[in-house]
Amino acid sequence: MGNLSRRRLLGSAVAVTAAAAAGALGGAGTAQAENSAGRARAASGAGTEGTAGATGAAGARTHGSSPLWREFTAAPFTHPQVPFIGRAGYRSGSDLPRRATRPFVADVLTYGARPDGSTDAAPAINRAIAAAGERGGGTVLIPAGTYRIDDIIRIGHSNVVVRGAGSGATKLYATRNLTEIIGAYGSRYGGDKSSWSWAGGLIWLCPEDRWTSLTDAIRAKAWPFEGWTGNKRDEWQTLTTVAPARRGDKTVTVSSTRHLKPGRLVLLRLADDAGHTLLQHMAGDSEGAASYVWDDKTKLTSYVPYEWPVRITAVHGRNVTLERPLPLDVRPEWDPRLTTLATPLSNSGVEGLTLEAVETPQSPHLLDKGYNGVAFQCAYDCWADDITVRHVDNGFGLIAASACTLRRTKVTGRGSHHPYYCREGSHDNLIEDFTVEQRTVPAPAGTQLHGINVEGLSSYNVWSNGQMAMGTFDSHRGMPFANVRTDITVENNGRHGGDASAGPLFGARFTHWNIRVTNGRAGLMRIDGLAPYSATVGISEVTEFDQIDVPDFTGDLHTRLEAYGTPQAVRPHNLYEAQRALIR
C-alpha cells in the first residue's frame, strides 16, 4: 500500500454476490488465507452519522450483504450484538497527519546522535524530543542509520512527532531492558510476577508528569494503578454530574457547563453499585449476568469505576455534545459524572523506524525483564505508523490509552509474550494493517505466547486487516466488551491468559468478522458459545484443542453466528471499513 491510506480506497464490495453463503450456518471447509493488499473498501461513502440505514443510499450499500450487516445499518449505534466502532482511532478515524503541527524541526544528529551504533544515542534523541516539547511541539528527525540506545526514548510532550527515515532505514538498537533501566516492577495483585510483562516500552509515549509519578512509584515498590486518575485512582475532580442517557447518544444533559467548553477532554466516570448492575450492563443485562457471582472477582472490580475519556465538541445550554457516542447507558445508580483526568499526551506520534532489542532468550511466563517495544499510556489522539519491533518481550502496548491509531506495525524476531496488548481501560483505539511474523527461534520451555490481547474493561477497540503467522485472539479476562476483530488471517497457535479473579472472558457486543484461521484451531476464534450478545461472522471452521473454555454466564447468551466456514463470502469484507464508509 505504500503511503496511500486504505481509507481513500472506496469500493463496492457490499454489492458483490454471495448473499446466500453469508447467512449459512454450515461450513464449506476452512477458508484459505487471502491477500488483503489493495482491497477496496467494504462500502461506498454516502450517508451521515445518525441517519445511517434510514436512507435509500444506505439501503443500496447493504445490497448483497450479510443479513446481520443489513440489520446493523438500521440501528448502528444501538445494535444489541455489533458495536459501533466507526470512529475508533486518531481523531475519530481521521488520516494521520503528514505535516508537523509545529514548525520546529530537530535533527538528532545535531544533538550528538551517531548513526553508526558506536555510542549511546538515547541522550541525544531525548534532548531533541525535549527541545521540541519545550517549544510547544515539532518534529524530531532520526535519519537513516543504526542508533544504539541504552535508555528509554520518552515522548512526554504533546504535538511531538519522532520520525525516522522508514522502518527499513532507521533502526534503534536497544541494549538494556526496563528492569535494568528503572528497576523491578512487581504486581499490585501480589505474587512474584513482573509487571514489565504487560507494561512500559523502550519507546514510551506518556505525559511527562504521569511518567515521573509512575516510575517513582515503581522505584519505591509502591506498585501503582496505571490509568487516567493517578497511582491510587484518586487524582480527579468532578466537573459536573450527568443526567440519564442511553448508549449511542452523542449529546448528554449535565447539571452545569461552567467548566466545560468545546475541545476539552474529560472523563466520563461510572461507578458500580452494590448489586453490580454496571458490570451486568457491560455484559448485556442478560439473565446469566444477573446471576453471575461478581463479588469475588477482585481484580475485575478493581477496574471500576469505568473511565472513558472523550472530547467535547459543542456546548449549548446544559446540553453537551461528545466526540463519540456513549459506550454505555448512563443511569443515576452509577453516579455518572464528567471529571478531570491526567493531562493527556495528545497529537504525538512515532513513525518510520525499527526498534530492535539485543537478542536474548524469551523469559519464563510473567517474568519478563522488559525488552518491550512501543507503549502508549495516558495518550489520546496519538499514533504509530510504519514501526517494526524485533526481539521484544512485548510489542505494542495500549495502557489507559484511547483514540490512538497503530498503522503498518509489525512484530518480528525471536518471539514475544504479548505482540499486542490493550489493557487498563483503553478505549476507541485502532490497530490496522498489522503483522505478527513467525518467531525466528523455537519458544523456550515455560514461556507463553498470547497474540492480540485485550482486557481490563477495555472497550470499542478495533483490530483490522491483520496477518498473524502466530498467536491467538487473547481475551485476558477482565471482561473487555464491544471490541471488534475483522479481516484477519491467523495461524492460531497461541493461548489466551487471565486468572479467575479477573472475571469473564467477554462482555457484550464483542464481534469477530471475517477471520481466516489457517490451522483450523479454535480457542477464542468462534465466540458464539462464550460471549454474551456477540457476533461471530465469517469464521473458518475450527476445532477445539486442549484449552477448552466454557461460558462464564449461564442461560441464553443471545449471540449471532453467520457464514460459519465461509469467510470468503462475507460482505462487507471488513466491518470497520464498512462502518467508516457508512458515516461519511
C-alpha positions as CSV (number, residue, x, y, z in Angstrom):
1,M,0.0,0.0,0.0
2,G,2.9,2.3,0.5
3,N,1.9,5.7,1.8
4,L,-1.6,5.5,0.3
5,S,-4.2,5.4,3.0
6,R,-6.6,2.5,2.8
7,R,-9.3,4.9,3.9
8,R,-9.2,6.5,0.4
9,L,-10.0,3.3,-1.3
10,L,-13.7,3.2,-1.8
11,G,-15.2,0.2,-3.4
12,S,-18.4,-1.6,-4.0
13,A,-17.7,-4.9,-2.2
14,V,-21.1,-4.7,-0.5
15,A,-22.7,-5.2,-3.9
16,V,-20.9,-8.4,-4.6
17,T,-22.9,-11.5,-4.7
18,A,-22.8,-14.4,-2.2
19,A,-25.6,-13.3,0.0
20,A,-26.8,-16.9,0.3
21,A,-23.5,-18.1,1.7
22,A,-23.4,-15.1,4.0
23,G,-26.3,-16.5,6.0
24,A,-25.2,-20.1,6.1
25,L,-24.5,-21.8,9.4
26,G,-23.0,-24.9,7.9
27,G,-19.3,-24.9,6.8
28,A,-17.8,-25.1,3.4
29,G,-14.4,-26.0,4.7
30,T,-11.6,-23.9,6.2
31,A,-11.2,-20.7,4.2
32,Q,-7.9,-20.1,2.5
33,A,-5.9,-17.1,3.6
34,E,-6.4,-14.2,1.3
35,N,-4.1,-11.5,0.2
36,S,-5.6,-8.3,1.5
37,A,-3.2,-5.8,-0.1
38,G,-5.0,-3.2,-2.2
39,R,-8.5,-4.5,-1.3
40,A,-11.3,-1.9,-1.8
41,R,-13.5,-0.6,1.0
42,A,-16.5,-2.6,2.0
43,A,-19.0,0.1,1.4
44,S,-19.3,3.4,-0.5
45,G,-19.2,6.7,1.2
46,A,-22.7,8.3,1.2
47,G,-24.8,8.9,4.3
48,T,-24.3,10.8,7.5
49,E,-23.9,9.8,11.1
50,G,-27.1,9.4,13.0
51,T,-29.2,8.6,9.9
52,A,-27.2,5.6,8.6
53,G,-29.5,2.9,7.3
54,A,-32.5,5.2,7.1
55,T,-32.0,6.5,3.5
56,G,-32.0,5.0,0.1
57,A,-28.2,5.4,-0.1
58,A,-27.7,3.3,3.0
59,G,-30.1,0.7,1.6
60,A,-28.0,0.5,-1.6
61,R,-24.9,-0.1,0.5
62,T,-26.4,-3.2,2.0
63,H,-27.4,-5.0,-1.2
64,G,-25.9,-8.5,-1.4
65,S,-24.5,-8.2,2.1
66,S,-24.7,-10.1,5.3
67,P,-28.2,-10.2,7.0
68,L,-26.5,-9.0,10.2
69,W,-24.9,-6.1,8.4
70,R,-28.2,-5.0,6.9
71,E,-29.7,-5.2,10.4
72,F,-26.9,-3.2,11.8
73,T,-27.3,-0.3,9.3
74,A,-30.8,0.2,10.6
75,A,-29.6,0.8,14.2
76,P,-25.8,1.3,14.0
77,F,-25.4,3.0,17.4
78,T,-27.7,0.7,19.4
79,H,-27.4,-2.8,17.8
80,P,-27.6,-5.5,20.5
81,Q,-24.7,-7.6,19.2
82,V,-22.5,-5.5,16.9
83,P,-20.8,-2.4,18.4
84,F,-20.4,0.9,16.6
85,I,-16.6,1.3,16.1
86,G,-16.6,3.5,13.0
87,R,-15.0,6.4,14.9
88,A,-12.1,4.4,16.5
89,G,-8.6,5.7,16.3
90,Y,-6.8,9.0,16.0
91,R,-9.2,12.0,15.5
92,S,-12.2,9.7,15.2
93,G,-10.5,7.6,12.5
94,S,-9.0,10.5,10.5
95,D,-5.9,10.0,8.3
96,L,-2.7,10.5,10.2
97,P,-1.1,14.0,9.8
98,R,1.5,14.3,7.2
99,R,2.8,17.7,8.3
100,A,4.1,18.8,11.7
101,T,1.6,20.8,13.7
102,R,4.5,23.0,14.9
103,P,7.3,24.4,12.6
104,F,10.2,23.4,14.9
105,V,12.3,20.6,13.5
106,A,15.2,18.9,15.4
107,D,17.6,16.5,13.7
108,V,19.1,14.2,16.3
109,L,22.5,14.4,14.5
110,T,22.8,18.0,15.6
111,Y,22.2,16.9,19.2
112,G,25.0,14.4,19.1
113,A,23.5,11.2,17.9
114,R,25.7,9.0,15.7
115,P,24.0,6.7,13.1
116,D,26.7,4.0,13.2
117,G,25.7,2.4,16.5
118,S,29.0,3.3,18.1
119,T,27.7,5.3,21.1
120,D,24.6,5.6,23.1
121,A,22.2,7.9,21.1
122,A,19.4,7.9,23.7
123,P,20.5,11.1,25.4
124,A,20.8,13.0,22.1
125,I,17.4,11.7,20.9
126,N,15.7,12.6,24.2
127,R,17.3,16.1,24.1
128,A,15.9,16.6,20.7
129,I,12.4,15.5,21.9
130,A,12.7,17.8,24.9
131,A,13.6,20.7,22.7
132,A,10.5,20.1,20.5
133,G,8.3,19.7,23.6
134,E,9.6,22.9,25.2
135,R,8.6,24.8,22.0
136,G,5.1,23.5,22.1
137,G,5.8,20.7,19.7
138,G,7.6,19.9,16.5
139,T,9.2,17.1,14.5
140,V,12.3,15.1,15.7
141,L,14.1,13.6,12.7
142,I,16.2,10.4,13.0
143,P,17.9,9.9,9.7
144,A,18.8,6.5,8.2
145,G,21.3,4.5,10.2
146,T,21.6,2.4,13.3
147,Y,21.4,4.2,16.7
148,R,22.4,2.4,19.9
149,I,20.1,3.3,22.8
150,D,20.9,2.3,26.4
151,D,17.9,4.1,27.8
152,I,14.2,4.7,27.1
153,I,13.1,7.0,24.3
154,R,10.5,9.1,26.1
155,I,7.8,11.2,24.3
156,G,6.3,13.1,27.1
157,H,5.1,16.3,25.4
158,S,2.1,16.8,23.1
159,N,2.4,17.8,19.5
160,V,5.8,16.0,19.1
161,V,6.4,13.5,16.3
162,V,9.5,11.3,16.2
163,R,10.1,10.4,12.6
164,G,12.7,8.0,11.2
165,A,13.5,7.5,7.5
166,G,11.4,4.4,7.3
167,S,11.3,1.1,9.2
168,G,13.7,-0.3,6.7
169,A,16.2,2.5,7.0
170,T,16.3,3.8,10.6
171,K,17.0,1.4,13.5
172,L,17.2,1.9,17.2
173,Y,19.2,-0.9,18.8
174,A,18.2,-1.3,22.4
175,T,20.9,-2.8,24.7
176,R,19.1,-2.7,28.1
177,N,15.7,-3.7,29.4
178,L,13.3,-1.8,31.7
179,T,14.3,-3.8,34.8
180,E,17.9,-2.6,34.3
181,I,16.9,1.0,33.5
182,I,14.1,1.6,36.0
183,G,14.1,-1.5,38.3
184,A,12.0,-4.5,39.1
185,Y,8.2,-3.9,38.8
186,G,6.1,-6.2,40.9
187,S,2.3,-6.7,40.7
188,R,-0.2,-4.8,42.8
189,Y,-2.1,-8.0,42.9
190,G,0.7,-9.8,44.7
191,G,2.9,-12.8,43.8
192,D,6.3,-12.7,42.1
193,K,5.1,-11.6,38.7
194,S,6.9,-8.9,36.7
195,S,4.6,-6.1,35.6
196,W,7.0,-5.5,32.8
197,S,5.2,-8.5,31.3
198,W,2.4,-6.1,30.4
199,A,3.6,-2.5,30.9
200,G,6.1,0.0,29.6
201,G,8.2,0.4,26.5
202,L,11.6,1.2,25.3
203,I,9.8,3.8,23.3
204,W,7.3,5.2,25.8
205,L,4.6,7.8,24.9
206,C,3.2,9.1,28.2
207,P,2.7,12.6,29.7
208,E,5.9,13.8,31.5
209,D,4.3,14.2,34.9
210,R,2.4,10.9,34.7
211,W,5.6,9.0,33.6
212,T,7.5,10.5,36.5
213,S,4.8,9.6,39.1
214,L,4.7,6.0,37.7
215,T,8.4,5.4,37.6
216,D,8.9,7.0,41.1
217,A,6.3,4.6,42.5
218,I,7.9,1.6,40.8
219,R,11.3,2.5,42.3
220,A,9.6,2.9,45.7
221,K,7.9,-0.5,45.2
222,A,4.5,1.2,45.7
223,W,3.0,-0.7,42.7
224,P,0.7,1.9,41.0
225,F,-2.5,1.9,39.2
226,E,-1.5,2.9,35.7
227,G,-4.5,4.8,34.4
228,W,-6.0,8.2,33.9
229,T,-6.5,9.2,37.6
230,G,-3.2,8.6,39.2
231,N,-1.3,5.8,41.1
232,K,-4.2,5.4,43.6
233,R,-7.0,6.4,41.2
234,D,-7.8,9.4,43.4
235,E,-6.5,12.3,41.4
236,W,-9.6,13.7,39.8
237,Q,-12.2,16.4,40.4
238,T,-15.9,16.5,39.4
239,L,-16.7,18.9,36.7
240,T,-20.4,18.2,36.5
241,T,-23.0,15.4,37.0
242,V,-24.7,13.8,34.1
243,A,-28.5,13.1,33.6
244,P,-29.7,9.7,32.4
245,A,-28.9,8.9,28.8
246,R,-28.7,5.8,26.5
247,R,-25.9,4.0,24.8
248,G,-25.4,5.6,21.4
249,D,-26.4,9.2,22.4
250,K,-23.9,11.8,21.5
251,T,-25.5,14.6,23.4
252,V,-26.0,14.5,27.2
253,T,-27.6,16.9,29.7
254,V,-25.4,18.0,32.6
255,S,-26.1,19.9,35.8
256,S,-23.6,22.6,35.0
257,T,-21.4,23.6,32.0
258,R,-19.3,26.1,34.0
259,H,-16.1,24.1,33.5
260,L,-16.9,22.7,30.1
261,K,-16.0,24.0,26.6
262,P,-15.6,22.6,23.1
263,G,-12.3,20.9,22.6
264,R,-11.9,20.0,26.3
265,L,-11.0,16.3,27.1
266,V,-13.0,15.0,30.0
267,L,-13.5,11.7,31.7
268,L,-16.9,10.0,31.9
269,R,-16.9,8.2,35.2
270,L,-19.4,5.4,36.0
271,A,-19.2,3.8,39.4
272,D,-20.7,0.3,40.1
273,D,-23.4,-0.2,42.7
274,A,-23.7,-2.8,45.4
275,G,-25.7,-5.1,43.1
276,H,-23.0,-4.8,40.3
277,T,-25.6,-3.6,37.8
278,L,-22.9,-1.7,35.9
279,L,-20.9,-4.8,35.3
280,Q,-24.2,-6.6,34.4
281,H,-24.9,-3.9,31.9
282,M,-21.4,-4.3,30.3
283,A,-22.3,-8.0,30.0
284,G,-25.5,-7.2,28.2
285,D,-28.0,-7.2,31.1
286,S,-28.6,-10.8,30.4
287,E,-30.2,-13.3,32.8
288,G,-26.8,-15.0,33.2
289,A,-25.1,-11.7,34.1
290,A,-27.7,-11.1,36.8
291,S,-26.9,-14.5,38.4
292,Y,-23.2,-14.3,38.0
293,V,-21.0,-14.1,41.2
294,W,-19.2,-10.7,40.9
295,D,-18.1,-10.1,44.5
296,D,-15.1,-12.5,44.5
297,K,-13.7,-11.2,41.2
298,T,-11.4,-8.8,43.0
299,K,-9.2,-8.0,40.0
300,L,-12.2,-7.2,37.8
301,T,-13.8,-5.0,40.4
302,S,-10.6,-3.0,40.8
303,Y,-11.2,-1.8,37.2
304,V,-14.3,0.1,38.1
305,P,-15.3,2.9,38.2
306,Y,-15.3,2.7,34.4
307,E,-13.3,5.7,33.0
308,W,-13.9,6.8,29.4
309,P,-12.0,9.8,28.0
310,V,-13.9,11.8,25.4
311,R,-13.5,15.2,23.8
312,I,-16.4,17.8,24.0
313,T,-17.4,19.1,20.6
314,A,-20.2,21.5,21.5
315,V,-22.0,23.1,24.5
316,H,-25.5,24.5,24.2
317,G,-27.2,25.5,27.4
318,R,-26.9,22.4,29.6
319,N,-26.5,20.1,26.6
320,V,-23.0,18.8,25.8
321,T,-22.2,17.0,22.6
322,L,-19.4,14.5,22.7
323,E,-16.9,13.3,20.0
324,R,-18.2,9.8,20.1
325,P,-21.5,8.1,21.0
326,L,-21.9,7.0,24.6
327,P,-20.4,3.5,25.1
328,L,-22.9,2.5,27.7
329,D,-26.2,3.7,29.3
330,V,-25.9,6.4,31.9
331,R,-28.0,5.6,34.9
332,P,-28.4,7.5,38.2
333,E,-27.4,4.5,40.3
334,W,-23.9,4.6,38.8
335,D,-23.2,8.2,40.0
336,P,-22.4,9.4,36.5
337,R,-20.2,12.5,36.2
338,L,-17.7,14.2,34.0
339,T,-14.4,14.6,35.7
340,T,-10.8,15.8,35.2
341,L,-8.1,13.3,34.3
342,A,-4.4,13.3,33.9
343,T,-3.2,15.9,31.5
344,P,-3.1,13.7,28.4
345,L,-0.4,13.3,25.8
346,S,-2.1,14.2,22.5
347,N,-1.2,14.7,18.9
348,S,2.1,12.9,19.3
349,G,3.4,10.0,17.3
350,V,6.3,7.8,16.3
351,E,6.9,6.9,12.6
352,G,9.2,5.2,10.2
353,L,11.7,3.2,12.3
354,T,12.6,-0.2,13.7
355,L,13.2,-0.8,17.4
356,E,15.4,-3.9,17.8
357,A,16.3,-5.2,21.2
358,V,19.5,-7.2,21.8
359,E,18.5,-10.8,21.2
360,T,18.1,-12.7,24.4
361,P,16.0,-15.8,25.2
362,Q,12.4,-15.2,25.9
363,S,11.8,-15.1,29.7
364,P,9.6,-17.6,31.6
365,H,5.9,-16.7,31.7
366,L,5.2,-13.5,33.7
367,L,8.9,-12.9,34.4
368,D,9.6,-10.6,31.5
369,K,12.6,-8.2,32.1
370,G,11.2,-5.5,29.9
371,Y,12.7,-5.7,26.4
372,N,9.4,-4.1,25.3
373,G,8.6,-2.2,22.2
374,V,6.3,0.8,22.0
375,A,3.9,1.8,24.8
376,F,1.1,4.4,24.8
377,Q,0.0,5.4,28.2
378,C,-2.5,8.1,29.1
379,A,-2.3,9.1,25.5
380,Y,-5.2,10.4,23.4
381,D,-5.2,11.1,19.7
382,C,-1.7,9.7,19.3
383,W,-0.2,7.2,16.7
384,A,2.4,4.9,15.5
385,D,3.0,4.4,11.7
386,D,5.4,2.2,9.9
387,I,7.0,0.8,13.0
388,T,8.7,-2.6,13.4
389,V,9.8,-4.1,16.7
390,R,12.2,-7.1,16.8
391,H,13.3,-9.5,19.6
392,V,11.0,-7.9,22.1
393,D,9.2,-9.3,25.2
394,N,6.1,-7.3,24.4
395,G,5.5,-5.5,21.2
396,F,2.9,-2.7,21.2
397,G,1.1,-1.7,24.3
398,L,-2.0,0.4,25.0
399,I,-2.3,1.1,28.7
400,A,-5.1,3.5,29.6
401,A,-4.7,4.9,26.1
402,S,-7.7,6.0,24.0
403,A,-8.3,7.2,20.4
404,C,-4.9,6.1,19.2
405,T,-4.1,4.6,15.8
406,L,-1.4,2.0,15.2
407,R,-0.9,1.6,11.5
408,R,1.5,-0.5,9.5
409,T,3.1,-2.0,12.6
410,K,5.0,-5.3,12.8
411,V,6.3,-7.7,15.5
412,T,9.1,-9.9,14.4
413,G,12.2,-11.8,15.7
414,R,12.7,-14.4,18.5
415,G,9.1,-14.4,19.7
416,S,7.0,-12.2,22.1
417,H,4.8,-12.8,25.2
418,H,2.3,-10.2,24.1
419,P,2.9,-9.0,20.5
420,Y,0.0,-6.5,21.0
421,Y,-1.7,-5.7,24.3
422,C,-4.6,-3.4,25.2
423,R,-5.5,-3.0,28.9
424,E,-6.2,-0.9,31.9
425,G,-9.3,0.8,30.5
426,S,-8.1,1.5,26.9
427,H,-10.9,2.6,24.6
428,D,-11.6,3.5,20.9
429,N,-8.2,2.5,19.6
430,L,-7.5,1.3,16.1
431,I,-4.8,-1.2,15.2
432,E,-4.8,-1.7,11.4
433,D,-2.6,-3.2,8.7
434,F,-0.6,-5.1,11.4
435,T,1.6,-8.1,11.2
436,V,2.9,-10.7,13.7
437,E,5.6,-12.7,12.0
438,Q,6.6,-16.3,12.8
439,R,9.2,-16.5,15.5
440,T,12.8,-17.0,14.3
441,V,13.8,-19.3,17.1
442,P,11.8,-22.1,18.9
443,A,10.0,-21.0,22.1
444,P,11.9,-21.9,25.3
445,A,10.2,-24.1,27.8
446,G,8.0,-22.3,30.3
447,T,7.3,-19.3,28.0
448,Q,3.9,-18.2,26.7
449,L,2.5,-16.6,23.5
450,H,-0.7,-14.7,23.5
451,G,-1.2,-12.6,20.4
452,I,-3.6,-9.6,20.2
453,N,-4.7,-9.1,23.8
454,V,-7.5,-7.1,25.3
455,E,-8.5,-6.9,29.0
456,G,-9.4,-4.7,31.9
457,L,-12.8,-3.4,30.8
458,S,-11.2,-2.0,27.6
459,S,-13.9,-1.2,25.0
460,Y,-14.6,-0.2,21.4
461,N,-11.1,-1.1,20.2
462,V,-10.5,-2.5,16.7
463,W,-8.0,-4.8,15.1
464,S,-8.4,-4.6,11.3
465,N,-6.6,-6.1,8.4
466,G,-4.0,-8.3,10.2
467,Q,-1.6,-11.0,9.2
468,M,-0.7,-13.3,12.2
469,A,1.7,-16.1,11.5
470,M,1.5,-17.0,15.2
471,G,-0.5,-16.1,18.3
472,T,-4.2,-16.0,19.2
473,F,-7.1,-13.7,20.0
474,D,-6.3,-13.2,23.6
475,S,-9.1,-12.0,25.8
476,H,-7.2,-11.9,29.1
477,R,-10.4,-11.9,31.1
478,G,-11.1,-8.6,32.8
479,M,-14.4,-8.5,30.7
480,P,-13.4,-6.4,27.7
481,F,-16.6,-5.5,25.8
482,A,-17.7,-4.0,22.5
483,N,-14.4,-4.8,20.7
484,V,-14.0,-5.9,17.1
485,R,-11.5,-8.0,15.2
486,T,-12.0,-8.0,11.5
487,D,-10.3,-9.1,8.3
488,I,-7.5,-11.1,9.9
489,T,-5.6,-14.2,8.8
490,V,-4.2,-16.1,11.8
491,E,-2.2,-19.3,12.5
492,N,-3.9,-19.8,15.8
493,N,-1.1,-21.4,17.8
494,G,-1.1,-19.3,21.0
495,R,-3.1,-19.5,24.2
496,H,-5.2,-16.9,26.0
497,G,-4.4,-15.9,29.6
498,G,-6.1,-14.4,32.6
499,D,-6.8,-15.6,36.1
500,A,-10.2,-16.3,37.7
501,S,-10.2,-13.1,39.8
502,A,-10.3,-11.1,36.6
503,G,-13.8,-12.3,35.8
504,P,-15.4,-13.1,32.5
505,L,-13.6,-13.5,29.2
506,F,-16.0,-11.2,27.4
507,G,-18.7,-8.7,28.0
508,A,-21.4,-7.8,25.4
509,R,-21.1,-6.8,21.8
510,F,-17.8,-8.5,21.0
511,T,-17.5,-9.2,17.3
512,H,-15.3,-11.4,15.2
513,W,-15.9,-10.7,11.5
514,N,-14.1,-12.3,8.5
515,I,-11.4,-14.3,10.4
516,R,-9.3,-16.8,8.3
517,V,-7.9,-19.5,10.7
518,T,-5.2,-21.2,8.7
519,N,-4.7,-24.2,11.1
520,G,-8.4,-24.8,11.9
521,R,-7.8,-24.5,15.7
522,A,-10.5,-22.9,17.9
523,G,-9.5,-21.0,21.0
524,L,-11.5,-17.7,21.2
525,M,-12.0,-17.6,17.4
526,R,-15.6,-18.7,17.3
527,I,-17.2,-16.9,20.3
528,D,-20.9,-17.6,19.9
529,G,-20.8,-20.2,22.7
530,L,-18.8,-17.9,25.0
531,A,-19.5,-14.2,24.6
532,P,-22.9,-12.7,25.5
533,Y,-24.7,-10.6,22.9
534,S,-21.8,-11.2,20.5
535,A,-21.5,-11.8,16.7
536,T,-19.3,-14.4,15.0
537,V,-19.5,-13.7,11.3
538,G,-17.4,-15.4,8.6
539,I,-15.0,-17.6,10.7
540,S,-13.2,-20.6,9.2
541,E,-14.3,-23.9,10.5
542,V,-12.4,-24.6,13.7
543,T,-11.9,-27.5,16.1
544,E,-11.4,-27.4,19.8
545,F,-8.0,-28.2,21.3
546,D,-6.7,-28.7,24.8
547,Q,-7.6,-25.1,26.0
548,I,-11.4,-25.5,26.0
549,D,-13.4,-22.7,27.5
550,V,-16.9,-22.7,28.9
551,P,-19.2,-19.7,29.0
552,D,-19.0,-17.5,32.1
553,F,-22.7,-16.8,32.0
554,T,-25.5,-19.3,32.2
555,G,-28.6,-19.4,30.1
556,D,-29.2,-17.9,26.7
557,L,-26.2,-15.8,25.5
558,H,-28.2,-14.1,22.8
559,T,-25.4,-14.5,20.3
560,R,-25.3,-14.5,16.5
561,L,-23.5,-16.9,14.2
562,E,-23.4,-16.2,10.5
563,A,-21.4,-17.5,7.5
564,Y,-19.6,-20.1,9.6
565,G,-16.9,-21.8,7.5
566,T,-17.1,-19.3,4.6
567,P,-15.2,-16.1,5.5
568,Q,-14.5,-15.5,1.8
569,A,-18.2,-15.0,1.2
570,V,-18.8,-12.3,3.9
571,R,-19.9,-8.9,2.7
572,P,-18.9,-6.4,3.8
573,H,-15.4,-7.9,4.0
574,N,-14.1,-5.5,6.7
575,L,-16.5,-4.4,9.4
576,Y,-14.5,-1.4,10.5
577,E,-14.1,0.0,7.0
578,A,-17.8,-0.6,6.2
579,Q,-18.8,1.3,9.3
580,R,-16.4,4.2,8.4
581,A,-18.0,4.3,4.9
582,L,-21.5,4.3,6.5
583,I,-20.9,7.6,8.4
584,R,-19.0,9.5,5.7
